Amino acid sequence: MTRASFEGVGVRPREHEEGELTKMIEQYTSQVPSGFYLTLAIGSIGLSAFLRLNKRPHDALFVGQWVTAFMLMGIYNKLVKLQGSD
């Protein structure tokens, strides 16, 4: 059901508010430069390649999976800086 279908039924959409812990985390993480997360992602790609070349495929796969997490943290950091928290 869409939001329009709830109008007239007496149901209001709730406003979302961030918790105090979330605000505190965003305050600290917004101080980290965005390039830091990109550097971590590129570094983990390089470390993964190094491990693969040194015949440690399991370690290379483990480290290679960090790239996504670092990039997502960087995107979240950028959004918090641009839009702020609620």
Secondary structure as UniProt FT lines:
FT   HELIX           3..6
FT   TURN            7..10
FT   HELIX           20..29
FT   TURN            30..31
FT   HELIX           34..53
FT   TURN            54..55
FT   HELIX           57..64
FT   HELIX           66..83
//
